[in-house]
Amino acid sequence: MVLKPEFNLPKETSEVTGKDGKQYLQFNTSMATLYKQTYGEHSRFFFALKEARLIGSKCTKCGQVMVPAATWKCPMCGFAEMKEVTLPHRGILAQTAPITIFPSQSFIGQAPFCRGYVDVATDAKVASFLPSRLKTTTGIPRPGVFVKGIELKLVFADERVGSILDIFWVPMSEIPAKLRKKEPLFERELDFESPKLPKIKANKEFKPAYTSLMQLLKEMSANVARSKRSQQNLAGKKYRVGVKTGGGDFTFIIEKNKMGVVAGVAKKTDFIIVAEDPNVFIKWINDGSLTDAVVEGNLWLPSREAFIILPTLDRLPRSIRRDLH
Ligand SMILES: [Zn+2]
């Protein structure tokens, strides 16, 4: 097992007087304790997930349903017996889910992702909501996808280890009709790799913005050639990104520490991104941020791979400004 150091302790020393009265030098260090912990009463719920089943515990007295089944004795009814109930593989999103763009340490590499509370035991009078991961087959999650009240389908990961990440939910509207009632439905049965490009109509109103954008991109490309910092930003990077907008299309060509731009979507691209309004990119050039445009729902990305290049692009306007202005 390889463990990453989680502590960033200041490298400093200090003096301490020992029991023998002499002075000693001490430094900062850390001690980690590794241990195994059982899920306890939760185990039954996670065993079920491994078998691609979703269960809850239901009180024989008050009828409340707990999901995940955290206990088998009802805390509301003097620890009355709770029995196992099989839950449906569909649910309702109880609250509009936030999109996590900058995750905590333990989720680095997974962003952007959505987490939400799902009402599964919709027939029960009282039931807890199941906190779970939400996924869409339509690209990077954007505002408007996971809104309160939408119907969701439960999907099981192909490889399950007994963790809450063994399951996730997908909007029912994205599930092919013939799979909607299938239980259990597995991740491999859905296509997350090739989301359809959102349709945008060519819009005359966006034409002038596109024209000035192409001019600004040309200038930017020339500025990159004169800015050491921006060349460092692009060092080792090589990709072609097609961009579709309502005013017209273009392609970023990043290679050899340069940024080139050509009109239209090139035949070969690593991916295509979509923004209805070309001003999304004008804002970026004027020291805005493409990451913000994703958060705001104004820029569509097909995948996490596309998301990972944004920080590089976002640094360029800043680097140019620092070097040239
Ligand atoms: Zn009860």
Residues whose N, C-alpha, C, O or C-beta is under 5 A from the ligand:
A	BS01	ZN	C59 K61 C62 G63 C74 M76 C77
